[in-house]
Amino acid sequence: MFVLIVLALIGHSAFLSATYHKTNLALASQYIVKEFDSKECILPVEWEAYTRYLPTFRYVQKPLWQEQCDLILLGGNTHSQTTALLAEHNIITGYEILEFEGAVVVRKSVREKIFD
């Protein structure tokens, strides 16, 4: 029984390691720090654990269209999953999805800002 528990824990650990290697949240977070001001922007995250890379930001756990900030979401989903998540929150157009080795940052579209 003990051996089964140890094997299960090892398998779970390997799964989590593989999952975290697929998304480079540190790289996406560096982009956010460079491009967005934590005093003006709320950090909209897909999962609360993502906030560990950006402790100076207040956060909300959902996509968010902010009037004073172009940041819409920090997440770890695929392009299609991110699009579906945005649509669930009535964000249909006016954004671009930037990919950082599996992590995504969604921001308002530069083209959309030009035409506003």
Contacts in CASP RR format, 6 or more apart in sequence:
PFRMAT RR
TARGET T0000
AUTHOR 0000-0000-0000
METHOD contacts of the structure
MODEL  1
MFVLIVLALIGHSAFLSATYHKTNLALASQYIVKEFDSKECILPVEWEAY
TRYLPTFRYVQKPLWQEQCDLILLGGNTHSQTTALLAEHNIITGYEILEF
EGAVVVRKSVREKIFD
22 101 0 8 1.000
22 102 0 8 1.000
23 75 0 8 1.000
23 76 0 8 1.000
23 101 0 8 1.000
23 102 0 8 1.000
23 103 0 8 1.000
24 100 0 8 1.000
24 101 0 8 1.000
24 102 0 8 1.000
24 103 0 8 1.000
25 50 0 8 1.000
25 53 0 8 1.000
25 74 0 8 1.000
25 75 0 8 1.000
25 76 0 8 1.000
25 100 0 8 1.000
25 103 0 8 1.000
26 53 0 8 1.000
27 100 0 8 1.000
27 101 0 8 1.000
27 103 0 8 1.000
28 53 0 8 1.000
28 74 0 8 1.000
28 75 0 8 1.000
28 98 0 8 1.000
28 100 0 8 1.000
28 103 0 8 1.000
28 104 0 8 1.000
28 105 0 8 1.000
29 50 0 8 1.000
29 53 0 8 1.000
29 54 0 8 1.000
29 74 0 8 1.000
31 98 0 8 1.000
31 100 0 8 1.000
31 105 0 8 1.000
32 43 0 8 1.000
32 54 0 8 1.000
32 57 0 8 1.000
32 71 0 8 1.000
32 74 0 8 1.000
32 105 0 8 1.000
33 54 0 8 1.000
35 70 0 8 1.000
35 71 0 8 1.000
35 107 0 8 1.000
36 69 0 8 1.000
36 70 0 8 1.000
36 71 0 8 1.000
37 69 0 8 1.000
38 54 0 8 1.000
38 56 0 8 1.000
38 57 0 8 1.000
38 58 0 8 1.000
40 68 0 8 1.000
40 69 0 8 1.000
41 57 0 8 1.000
41 66 0 8 1.000
41 68 0 8 1.000
41 69 0 8 1.000
41 71 0 8 1.000
42 57 0 8 1.000
42 58 0 8 1.000
42 59 0 8 1.000
42 60 0 8 1.000
42 64 0 8 1.000
42 66 0 8 1.000
42 69 0 8 1.000
42 71 0 8 1.000
43 51 0 8 1.000
43 54 0 8 1.000
43 57 0 8 1.000
43 58 0 8 1.000
43 59 0 8 1.000
43 60 0 8 1.000
43 71 0 8 1.000
43 74 0 8 1.000
44 59 0 8 1.000
44 60 0 8 1.000
44 61 0 8 1.000
44 62 0 8 1.000
44 63 0 8 1.000
44 64 0 8 1.000
44 66 0 8 1.000
44 71 0 8 1.000
44 72 0 8 1.000
44 73 0 8 1.000
44 74 0 8 1.000
45 51 0 8 1.000
45 59 0 8 1.000
45 60 0 8 1.000
45 61 0 8 1.000
45 73 0 8 1.000
45 74 0 8 1.000
45 75 0 8 1.000
46 61 0 8 1.000
46 73 0 8 1.000
46 74 0 8 1.000
46 75 0 8 1.000
46 76 0 8 1.000
46 77 0 8 1.000
46 85 0 8 1.000
47 61 0 8 1.000
47 75 0 8 1.000
47 76 0 8 1.000
48 59 0 8 1.000
48 61 0 8 1.000
50 74 0 8 1.000
50 75 0 8 1.000
50 76 0 8 1.000
51 57 0 8 1.000
51 59 0 8 1.000
54 74 0 8 1.000
62 89 0 8 1.000
63 72 0 8 1.000
63 73 0 8 1.000
63 85 0 8 1.000
63 86 0 8 1.000
63 89 0 8 1.000
63 91 0 8 1.000
63 106 0 8 1.000
64 72 0 8 1.000
64 73 0 8 1.000
64 89 0 8 1.000
65 72 0 8 1.000
65 91 0 8 1.000
66 72 0 8 1.000
70 107 0 8 1.000
70 108 0 8 1.000
70 113 0 8 1.000
71 105 0 8 1.000
71 106 0 8 1.000
71 107 0 8 1.000
72 86 0 8 1.000
72 91 0 8 1.000
72 95 0 8 1.000
72 106 0 8 1.000
72 107 0 8 1.000
72 108 0 8 1.000
73 82 0 8 1.000
73 85 0 8 1.000
73 86 0 8 1.000
73 104 0 8 1.000
73 105 0 8 1.000
73 106 0 8 1.000
74 103 0 8 1.000
74 104 0 8 1.000
74 105 0 8 1.000
74 106 0 8 1.000
75 82 0 8 1.000
75 103 0 8 1.000
75 104 0 8 1.000
75 105 0 8 1.000
75 106 0 8 1.000
76 82 0 8 1.000
76 102 0 8 1.000
76 103 0 8 1.000
76 104 0 8 1.000
77 85 0 8 1.000
77 104 0 8 1.000
79 97 0 8 1.000
79 99 0 8 1.000
79 104 0 8 1.000
82 97 0 8 1.000
82 104 0 8 1.000
82 106 0 8 1.000
83 97 0 8 1.000
86 92 0 8 1.000
86 95 0 8 1.000
86 106 0 8 1.000
93 112 0 8 1.000
94 108 0 8 1.000
94 109 0 8 1.000
94 112 0 8 1.000
95 106 0 8 1.000
95 107 0 8 1.000
95 108 0 8 1.000
95 109 0 8 1.000
95 112 0 8 1.000
96 106 0 8 1.000
96 107 0 8 1.000
96 108 0 8 1.000
96 109 0 8 1.000
96 110 0 8 1.000
97 104 0 8 1.000
97 105 0 8 1.000
97 106 0 8 1.000
98 104 0 8 1.000
98 105 0 8 1.000
98 106 0 8 1.000
98 107 0 8 1.000
END
